Amino acid sequence: MQRTENFGAPSHCSMDDKRRTDEIAAARREIARRIARFCTTLSEEELNQLLDRMAYVQWKYDVAPIVVDPPPPLRQAPRTKGYTD
């Protein structure tokens, strides 16, 4: 079997995926440094799951922060009889 290389074909791991992976790994290291002393009762597996989730959430909100819809306009109370301006 002959192996050919497709230089024009897109790679399996794009630059965005690599950047995402690097940013999540950096967030995970920073979170681990900060919370390690508070999570001594967690098993290694539980700590890793927690760190993975927290790092993903950190990355998610750094990259795509929540866009809050403006609040609905205030409803004015109906005027009562005898009310004058």
N, C-alpha and C positions, 0 to 999 in steps of 0.2 A: 504494500500500500504506500502510495506516495503522499507526502504531506505538503499541502500548499498553504501559503499564507495570504490572507486577504487584507491587504493594508487599507483598503477603502471601506471595509466593513466596520460597522460600529462595534466598539468593544462591549463585552458583557457588563463591565463595571464603568459607568460613565464618570466623568469628573464630579458631577453633582452627587452621585452615590458615594464616591470616595470622600468628598467634603462632608457629607452627612454623617458617614461612619466616623470620621475623624472628630467632628464636633460632638457627637454623642459620646465617644470614648473620653474626650476631654471633660465633658460635663460629668460623666460617671466617676472619673478620678477625683474631681473636685468635690462632688457630693460624698464620695466614700471617705475622703479626708475629713470632711466636716462632721459626718454622722457616725463614724466607726465606734467612737467611745460610748455612744448612746444605744447602740444595737448589739450589745454583748450577749443578749439572751437569744438572738436569732441564730439559726443554723447557717452554715455557709451558703447553702442553697437558697434559703429564705432571704439572706442578705443580698445575694446576687440578683434574685428576682426583684427585690425592692430597688436596688441600684439601677437595674435595667429600666424599670418603669419610671423612676424619678428622672433619670437622664433623658429618656425619650420625651417626657413631659417638658423638661427644661428646654430641650432642643426645639420642640414644637412651638412653644410660646416665645422663644427667642426669634425663630424664623417667621412664624405666622401668628402674631399676637391677636388676641380676641378683638374683633371689631364689634363694638357695642352699638346697637341700634339706638337712635335717639329716643328718649321717652315719648310716649304718646302725649298729645296736647292735653292740658288740664281741661276737664269738663266743668263748665260753669253750672252752678246750681240754678234750677229753674226759679224764675221770679215769682214771688208770692203776690197775692192780691193786695192792693194798697201800696205796693212798692213804687216809689217814684225816684227818678234820677235827680 
